[in-house]
Amino acid sequence: MSLRNQSRGVRATRGSALFRLRFGFIVIAMVLSVFGVRLVQLQGLDPNAYAARAAKEGTDTVELPAERGAIVDRNGVELASSVDGLMIVADPQMTKDDSSEIATFLAEELDLDYFATLDRLRRDDTRFQYIARRVPSTVANRVLDALEEQGYSGLSTRRDPMRDYPADDVAANLIGFVGEDAPLAGFERTFDEQLAGVDGETTYEVGGGNRIPLGTNNTVKPVNGKDLQLTIERDVQWYAQRVLRAGVRAAQGDSGTAIVVNTETGEILADAEYPSFNANEPLRSPKEDLGSRATSDPYEPGSVEKVLTFASLIDAGKITPRTRLKVPGVIDSQGMPIHDYWDHGDIHLTAAGALAKSSNVGTVLATREFRSTELGAYLQAFGLGRRTNIGVRGESAGKLPDPATWSQLTQDNIAFGQGLSVNAVQMAAAINTIANGGVRVDPSIIKGEAVTDGGQEVGSATTTSRRVVSESAARQTAEMMELVTDPVDGIAPGAAIEGYRVAGKTGTAQRVGSECGCYDGTFTVSFAGFAPADNPKFTVYVVIQNPKNGMGGGAAGGPVFRKIMTYLLRKYGVPPTGAPATTLPVEW
């Protein structure tokens, strides 16, 4: 090749390279122009709209559930706790094509609503949907594994603590239970703000359905709930529930309650109720068994109320335990006859004997020493007619008519426990006043202090006390109550505990029917007492509704009281005082 031809080839190669370089610059300039226009659009014309769209399409927000505080007994034993659970979530962009099949499977396995689940699996405006909450981890993993084996994808799990009640039915009537999205009953609901805590959340960038490892990630950590401590003692509660259940069944009753109170502090060690329910499976029980009858169901107390009447009479100086009463078989009260549960002519009873024999007529005769409003003022001081406010939802105040409106018949009836109503905790606190030397201490079921959902401060740290009757009047009344369990003179020898001095009182009251608003022929039977009678440590109050085998308060409630009280004395190592029993006369 000649030198001239070589020169021409070099010039041609250089021209081609320059063309390609110029063309490349033109392409780059065009691309940069497009980006520039887009940048002006994003930053200058409508930046907020485009930023919001980018955030919506490029981020996911996931809730971080707070762990619910535990409900524990007085010793810290958990009665309600949070355990490992999982939420099942879906990416609808990955599940929509198979949504019908997945929804069918989940509805069957997890008892979910098919159509609601189907809707969540098909959502086109999100890549995150909750499908099921608080699923046991073993169940959630089994279900997702089964779906994966069938070739379905787009489902995953997140941590989601769930509620567990380790002791099943123990104190379930108080603790309540939690539903899928909210607490539904009991302390779980009343103290939800304290127990629930505050959920957190995390927001992160996603791309192609996956989390971007180095993308923006904003997290607000959850604040776990605080524990709630009760005055209840789990073992005492468990035992009282089992004994009460046997007692109600033996009496063929509709329901029953047994309250155990620490005499000095007023703290409730047990609030046993039957029927109750398993807090882990609440929907398997009737709705009427899911609450607390001990506070919500008012009833006439019957002859247990005589303890308060006689204590008031002694404190006012109207009688002594040895006051002599000539008791006829019937007494007139504004044209209405009042008689005893047994037929008799004129008998001679002391005031102590009238209480031991549970004589309505003798009680009325003694109470007529009072002026019209005196007894009413004492009963109000004992706490009747007002709520105990211990922190249980739906508490009834009972009913004590305004003493200023009492007729002679009203006073006569109220003196032996008819014509007024109470709840079981209210009456237990009143009887405990006698055990506590005449000083009423507010009952409590929350240890320390807590605030209800209504803003009320409750708990043992908030209680108050006041003297209702003198220490002497309380002691004399306790001696009179000892006669009730006396094997010779008393009407409830089945409540006696060998080696211990036991004070008690039976009750049998007519019940008012909900349909007729009148006495319907059914009864409430009860037994209240404390031990040791001369140095009380515990007060126990047993109530059984509508026994159908003819048992009264002594026969139905007495044995339940004895078993629970015997357990308490042994468990807490309370020795007999060794002092001789009362020698008060019953007759004269």
C-alpha positions in Angstrom: 0.0 0.0 0.0 1.3 3.5 -0.9 2.0 6.1 1.7 -0.9 8.2 0.2 -3.4 5.4 0.7 -2.3 4.9 4.3 -2.9 8.6 5.1 -6.4 8.4 3.7 -7.3 5.4 5.9 -6.1 7.2 9.1 -8.2 10.2 8.3 -11.3 8.0 7.7 -10.8 6.3 11.0 -10.4 9.5 12.9 -13.6 11.0 11.3 -15.6 7.9 12.3 -14.4 8.2 15.9 -15.3 11.9 16.1 -18.8 11.2 14.8 -19.4 8.5 17.4 -18.1 10.8 20.1 -20.3 13.7 19.0 -23.3 11.4 18.8 -22.7 10.1 22.3 -22.6 13.6 23.6 -25.9 14.4 22.0 -27.5 11.3 23.5 -26.1 12.2 27.0 -27.4 15.7 26.6 -30.9 14.4 25.7 -30.9 12.1 28.7 -29.8 14.8 31.1 -32.5 17.1 29.6 -35.1 14.5 30.5 -33.8 14.1 34.0 -33.7 17.9 34.3 -37.3 18.3 33.3 -38.3 15.5 35.7 -36.3 17.1 38.5 -38.0 20.4 37.9 -41.4 18.6 38.0 -40.7 16.8 41.2 -39.0 19.6 43.1 -40.6 22.7 41.7 -44.1 22.0 40.3 -45.7 19.5 42.8 -43.0 18.1 45.2 -45.5 17.2 48.0 -47.7 15.1 45.8 -44.9 13.1 44.3 -43.2 12.6 47.6 -46.4 11.3 49.2 -46.9 9.0 46.2 -43.3 7.7 46.5 -43.7 7.2 50.3 -46.9 5.3 49.8 -45.7 3.0 47.1 -42.2 2.5 48.5 -42.8 2.0 52.3 -44.5 -0.4 54.7 -45.6 0.3 58.3 -45.8 -2.6 60.6 -47.2 -2.5 64.2 -44.9 -3.6 67.0 -47.3 -4.9 69.7 -46.6 -4.0 73.3 -46.5 -6.9 75.7 -49.5 -6.8 78.1 -48.8 -6.6 81.8 -49.4 -9.6 83.9 -52.2 -10.0 86.5 -50.6 -11.6 89.5 -51.8 -12.8 93.0 -50.5 -11.3 96.2 -47.4 -13.4 96.0 -46.6 -12.5 92.4 -47.9 -15.8 91.0 -49.3 -15.1 87.5 -53.0 -15.5 86.9 -52.9 -13.8 83.5 -49.8 -13.5 81.4 -48.5 -12.8 77.9 -47.0 -15.7 76.0 -45.4 -16.0 72.6 -47.9 -15.7 69.8 -47.8 -14.7 66.1 -49.8 -12.6 63.8 -50.3 -13.8 60.2 -49.9 -11.1 57.6 -50.2 -11.1 53.8 -48.7 -9.3 50.8 -51.9 -8.9 48.7 -49.8 -8.4 45.5 -48.6 -11.9 46.0 -51.8 -13.5 47.3 -54.5 -12.0 45.1 -54.3 -14.6 42.3 -54.8 -17.4 44.8 -56.9 -15.5 47.2 -60.0 -17.7 47.1 -58.1 -20.9 47.8 -56.0 -19.3 50.6 -59.0 -17.7 52.2 -60.9 -21.0 52.2 -58.0 -22.8 53.9 -57.4 -20.0 56.5 -61.1 -19.8 57.4 -61.2 -23.5 58.1 -58.0 -23.8 60.0 -58.2 -20.5 62.0 -62.0 -20.1 62.2 -61.8 -16.8 60.3 -64.5 -15.0 58.4 -64.0 -16.1 54.8 -65.2 -13.0 53.0 -63.3 -10.6 55.3 -60.1 -12.7 54.7 -60.7 -12.8 51.0 -61.0 -9.0 50.9 -57.7 -8.6 52.7 -55.9 -11.0 50.4 -57.1 -9.1 47.3 -56.3 -5.5 48.4 -54.6 -3.6 45.6 -53.5 -0.5 47.5 -51.1 -2.1 49.9 -48.4 -4.7 50.3 -49.3 -5.4 54.0 -52.5 -6.8 55.5 -53.2 -8.3 58.9 -55.0 -11.7 58.4 -55.1 -13.1 62.0 -53.9 -11.8 65.4 -52.7 -13.6 68.5 -52.3 -17.0 67.0 -50.4 -19.6 69.0 -47.0 -19.9 67.3 -47.3 -23.7 66.7 -50.6 -23.2 65.0 -49.5 -20.3 62.9 -46.3 -22.1 61.7 -48.3 -25.2 60.9 -50.8 -23.3 58.8 -48.2 -21.4 56.8 -46.1 -24.5 56.3 -49.2 -26.3 54.9 -49.9 -23.4 52.5 -46.3 -23.3 51.3 -46.5 -27.1 50.6 -49.5 -26.4 48.4 -47.5 -23.9 46.5 -49.0 -20.7 47.9 -46.8 -17.7 48.8 -47.2 -14.2 50.1 -48.0 -15.0 53.8 -45.6 -14.5 56.7 -45.7 -14.0 60.5 -44.8 -11.3 63.0 -44.4 -11.4 66.8 -47.8 -10.9 68.5 -48.0 -11.7 72.3 -51.2 -13.4 73.3 -53.0 -13.8 76.6 -52.8 -17.0 78.7 -54.5 -17.8 81.9 -52.3 -20.5 83.6 -54.8 -21.5 86.2 -57.8 -21.7 83.8 -60.8 -20.9 86.0 -59.1 -19.6 89.1 -60.4 -16.1 89.8 -61.7 -16.0 86.2 -64.8 -14.1 87.5 -62.5 -11.3 88.6 -59.7 -11.4 85.9 -62.0 -11.5 82.9 -60.5 -12.2 79.4 -59.2 -10.5 76.3 -60.8 -10.8 72.8 -59.0 -10.6 69.5 -58.8 -6.8 69.5 -59.8 -5.6 72.9 -60.3 -6.7 76.6 -63.9 -7.8 77.1 -64.4 -8.4 80.8 -63.1 -8.2 84.4 -59.9 -6.6 85.4 -58.5 -7.1 81.9 -61.0 -4.4 80.8 -61.2 -2.3 84.0 -57.5 -1.8 84.1 -56.7 -2.0 80.4 -54.9 1.3 80.3 -52.4 0.1 82.8 -52.1 -3.4 81.4 -52.1 -2.7 77.7 -49.0 -0.5 77.3 -48.5 1.4 74.0 -47.9 -0.3 70.7 -44.9 0.8 68.6 -44.4 0.7 64.9 -41.7 0.4 62.2 -41.8 2.0 58.8 -39.3 0.8 56.1 -38.7 1.1 52.4 -39.7 -1.7 50.1 -38.9 -2.5 46.5 -40.2 -5.3 44.4 -42.1 -6.6 47.3 -39.0 -6.9 49.5 -37.5 -4.8 52.2 -34.6 -2.7 51.0 -31.7 -3.5 53.4 -30.1 -0.1 53.4 -33.3 1.9 52.9 -34.9 4.3 55.3 -36.1 2.6 58.6 -38.0 4.5 61.3 -38.9 2.6 64.5 -40.9 3.6 67.5 -40.4 1.0 70.2 -43.4 -0.4 72.1 -43.9 0.4 75.7 -44.9 -2.7 77.6 -47.9 -2.7 80.0 -47.5 -2.7 83.8 -48.5 -5.6 86.0 -51.6 -5.6 88.2 -51.3 -7.2 91.6 -54.3 -8.6 93.4 -54.8 -9.3 97.1 -56.1 -12.7 96.1 -54.0 -15.7 97.1 -54.1 -18.2 94.3 -54.1 -21.4 96.4 -56.8 -20.0 98.7 -58.8 -19.0 95.7 -58.5 -22.4 94.1 -59.4 -24.3 97.2 -62.4 -22.0 98.0 -63.7 -22.4 94.5 -63.6 -26.2 94.7 -65.2 -26.4 98.2 -67.9 -23.9 97.1 -68.7 -25.9 93.9 -69.2 -29.0 96.0 -71.4 -27.1 98.4 -73.6 -25.6 95.8 -74.0 -29.0 94.1 -74.8 -30.7 97.4 -77.5 -28.1 98.1 -78.8 -28.3 94.5 -78.4 -24.6 94.3 -78.3 -22.3 91.3 -75.1 -20.5 92.2 -72.9 -19.5 95.1 -70.2 -17.2 96.4 -67.5 -17.5 99.1 -65.6 -14.5 100.3 -62.4 -14.7 102.4 -61.2 -11.6 104.1 -58.0 -10.8 106.1 -59.6 -9.5 109.3 -57.1 -6.8 110.1 -56.4 -5.4 106.6 -59.7 -6.0 104.8 -57.8 -7.6 101.9 -59.8 -10.2 100.1 -57.8 -13.4 99.9 -60.5 -15.2 97.8 -63.6 -14.3 95.9 -64.9 -17.7 94.9 -67.9 -18.1 92.6 -69.8 -21.0 91.1 -70.6 -21.5 88.3 -67.5 -19.8 86.8 -65.7 -20.3 83.5 -62.3 -21.1 82.0 -60.7 -17.8 81.1 -58.8 -19.5 78.2 -62.2 -20.6 76.7 -64.7 -18.0 77.9 -67.2 -18.4 75.0 -67.8 -22.0 76.0 -69.7 -20.8 79.1 -73.0 -19.0 79.4 -72.9 -15.2 79.4 -74.4 -15.0 82.9 -71.3 -16.9 84.3 -68.7 -14.5 82.9 -69.1 -11.8 85.5 -68.8 -11.3 89.3 -71.9 -12.2 91.2 -70.2 -11.3 94.5 -70.6 -7.6 93.6 -73.2 -7.4 90.9 -76.0 -9.5 92.3 -77.9 -7.9 95.2 -80.0 -10.1 97.5 -81.7 -9.9 100.9 -79.1 -11.0 103.6 -81.6 -12.7 106.0 -80.6 -13.5 109.5 -76.8 -12.8 109.0 -77.9 -9.2 109.3 -78.9 -9.8 112.9 -75.3 -9.7 113.9 -75.2 -6.0 112.9 -78.5 -5.3 114.7 -77.4 -6.8 118.0 -74.0 -5.2 117.8 -75.7 -1.8 117.3 -78.0 -2.4 120.2 -75.2 -3.3 122.5 -73.1 -0.3 121.4 -76.0 2.0 122.0 -76.4 0.7 125.5 -79.9 -0.7 124.8 -79.2 -4.3 125.7 -76.5 -6.7 126.9 -76.0 -10.3 125.8 -77.8 -11.3 129.0 -80.9 -9.1 128.5 -84.0 -11.2 129.1 -86.6 -11.4 126.4 -90.0 -13.0 126.7 -90.5 -14.2 123.1 -94.1 -15.1 121.9 -94.7 -17.3 118.9 -95.8 -14.3 116.8 -95.6 -10.5 117.1 -97.7 -7.9 115.3 -96.1 -5.2 113.2 -98.6 -2.7 111.9 -101.1 -5.5 111.3 -98.5 -7.9 109.8 -97.5 -11.0 111.7 -93.9 -11.7 112.3 -92.9 -15.2 113.5 -90.0 -17.5 113.8 -88.9 -20.3 111.5 -90.1 -22.8 114.1 -93.4 -23.0 115.9 -93.4 -22.2 119.6 -95.4 -20.6 122.4 -93.9 -18.1 124.8 -90.2 -18.9 125.4 -87.6 -17.1 127.5 -84.5 -16.2 125.6 -81.6 -14.0 126.4 -80.4 -11.6 123.7 -77.6 -14.0 123.1 -80.1 -16.8 122.9 -82.2 -14.9 120.4 -79.1 -14.6 118.1 -78.1 -18.3 118.7 -81.5 -19.6 117.9 -82.0 -16.9 115.1 -85.3 -15.8 116.5 -87.0 -13.1 114.4 -89.4 -12.3 117.1 -86.7 -11.9 119.8 -84.7 -9.7 117.4 -87.7 -7.4 116.8 -88.5 -7.1 120.5 -84.9 -6.1 121.2 -84.8 -3.6 118.3 -87.8 -1.8 119.4 -85.6 -0.2 122.0 -84.2 1.9 119.2 -85.7 5.2 118.0 -86.8 5.2 114.3 -83.5 6.3 112.7 -80.9 4.8 115.1 -80.6 1.4 113.5 -80.5 2.9 110.1 -77.6 5.1 111.0 -75.6 2.1 112.3 -76.3 0.1 109.2 -75.1 2.9 107.0 -71.9 3.1 109.1 -71.4 -0.7 108.5 -71.4 0.1 104.8 -74.8 -1.1 103.7 -76.5 0.8 100.9 -73.4 2.0 99.2 -70.8 0.4 96.9 -67.5 -1.0 98.3 -65.7 0.5 95.2 -63.1 -2.2 95.2 -62.6 -1.9 91.4 -65.0 -4.6 90.1 -67.2 -3.5 87.2 -70.9 -3.3 87.5 -71.0 -3.3 91.3 -74.4 -3.0 92.9 -74.9 -0.7 95.9 -77.6 -2.9 97.2 -80.5 -1.1 98.8 -81.0 0.4 102.3 -84.1 2.5 102.5 -83.7 6.0 103.9 -84.0 5.6 107.6 -86.0 8.8 107.8 -88.8 7.1 105.8 -88.9 3.9 107.9 -92.2 2.8 109.4 -92.4 0.4 112.4 -92.8 -2.5 110.0 -89.8 -1.4 107.9 -87.6 -1.3 111.0 -88.9 -4.6 112.2 -88.2 -6.3 108.9 -84.8 -4.8 108.4 -83.8 -5.8 112.0 -83.8 -9.5 110.9 -82.5 -9.0 107.3 -85.6 -8.5 105.2 -86.5 -5.4 103.2 -83.0 -4.4 102.3 -80.4 -5.9 99.9 -76.6 -6.2 99.8 -73.9 -7.7 97.7 -71.6 -10.4 99.1 -68.5 -8.3 99.4 -70.4 -5.6 101.1 -71.9 -8.0 103.7 -68.5 -9.7 104.3 -67.0 -6.3 105.0 -69.8 -5.6 107.5 -69.3 -8.8 109.4 -65.6 -8.3 109.3 -66.2 -5.1 111.3 -67.2 -7.2 114.3 -64.2 -9.5 113.8 -61.9 -6.4 113.7 -63.0 -5.1 117.1 -65.7 -2.8 115.8 -63.5 -1.0 113.2 -64.7 -1.2 109.6 -61.8 -1.3 107.2 -62.6 -0.9 103.5 -62.4 -4.1 101.6 -59.8 -4.3 98.9 -59.0 -6.7 96.1 -56.2 -4.7 94.3 -52.8 -4.8 96.1 -51.3 -1.3 96.4 -52.9 1.2 94.1 -54.4 1.3 90.6 -56.7 3.5 88.6 -59.8 2.1 86.9 -60.9 3.0 83.4 -63.3 5.4 85.0 -60.5 7.2 86.7 -61.2 5.9 90.2 -58.2 5.1 92.5 -58.6 1.8 94.2 -56.5 -0.7 96.1 -55.2 -1.6 99.6 -53.1 1.6 99.7 -56.2 3.8 99.3 -58.5 2.2 101.9 -59.8 4.0 105.0 -61.1 2.7 108.3 -63.6 4.0 110.9 -65.0 2.8 114.1 -68.6 1.7 113.9 -69.2 0.1 117.3 -67.0 0.0 120.5 -64.4 -2.7 121.0 -66.5 -4.0 123.9 -69.7 -4.2 121.8 -67.8 -6.1 119.1 -66.3 -8.5 121.6 -69.7 -9.2 123.2 -71.3 -9.7 119.8 -68.5 -12.2 118.9 -69.3 -14.2 122.1 -72.9 -14.3 121.2 -72.0 -15.6 117.7 -70.0 -18.4 119.3 -73.2 -19.9 120.5 -74.4 -20.3 116.9 -71.8 -23.1 116.4 -72.3 -24.6 119.8 -73.2 -28.3 119.5 -76.0 -28.1 122.1 -77.5 -24.6 121.9 -76.5 -23.5 118.4 -78.3 -24.0 115.0 -75.1 -24.5 113.0 -72.9 -27.1 114.8 -71.6 -28.2 111.4 -69.6 -25.0 111.2 -67.6 -25.7 114.3 -63.9 -26.5 114.1 -62.4 -28.8 116.7 -60.0 -27.0 119.0 -60.9 -23.5 117.9 -63.4 -20.9 119.1 -65.6 -20.1 116.1 -68.1 -17.2 115.8 -70.8 -17.5 113.1 -74.3 -16.7 112.0 -76.7 -18.4 109.6 -79.0 -16.7 107.1 -82.1 -17.7 105.2 -83.9 -15.1 103.2 -86.7 -15.1 100.7 -85.8 -14.2 97.2 -87.6 -11.6 95.0 -88.5 -13.0 91.6 -87.5 -10.9 88.6 -90.8 -11.5 86.8 -93.3 -10.9 89.6 -91.3 -8.5 91.7 -92.5 -10.5 94.8 -91.2 -13.3 97.0 -91.3 -16.2 94.6 -90.9 -19.1 97.1 -87.1 -19.5 96.6 -84.4 -18.7 99.1 -80.9 -17.4 99.6 -79.0 -19.2 102.4 -75.8 -18.1 103.9 -73.3 -18.4 106.7 -70.8 -15.8 107.9 -68.2 -16.2 110.6 -64.6 -15.7 111.8 -62.0 -17.5 113.8 -60.5 -17.7 116.3 -63.5 -16.0 117.8 -61.4 -14.3 120.5 -58.6 -13.3 118.2 -59.9 -13.3 114.6 -57.6 -13.7 111.7 -60.0 -14.4 108.9 -63.6 -13.7 108.0 -65.4 -16.1 105.6 -68.9 -15.5 104.1 -70.7 -18.1 102.1 -73.9 -17.5 100.1 -75.9 -20.1 98.1 -78.7 -19.1 95.9 -81.9 -21.2 95.5 -81.0 -24.5 97.2 -83.6 -27.1 96.2 -83.0 -29.8 98.8 -84.5 -27.8 101.8 -81.1 -26.9 103.3 -80.8 -23.7 105.4 -77.8 -21.5 106.0 -76.4 -23.7 108.7 -76.7 -27.0 106.8 -75.7 -25.7 103.3 -73.3 -22.9 104.1 -71.9 -24.1 107.4 -69.8 -27.0 106.1 -68.4 -24.8 103.3 -67.4 -22.2 105.9 -65.8 -24.9 108.1 -63.7 -26.4 105.3 -62.4 -23.1 104.0 -61.7 -21.8 107.5 -59.9 -25.0 108.6 -57.8 -24.7 105.5 -56.9 -21.1 106.3 -56.0 -21.8 109.9 -53.7 -24.6 108.9 -52.2 -22.9 105.9 -51.2 -19.8 107.8 -50.3 -21.7 111.0 -52.9 -20.0 113.3 -52.9 -21.9 116.6 -55.9 -22.2 118.9 -56.0 -19.4 121.5 -56.5 -22.0 124.3 -59.1 -19.7 126.0 -62.3 -21.3 127.2 -65.5 -20.8 125.1 -68.2 -18.4 126.1 -70.5 -19.3 128.9 -73.3 -16.9 128.0 -76.8 -18.2 128.8 -79.3 -18.9 126.1 -82.4 -19.0 128.2 -83.5 -17.5 131.5 
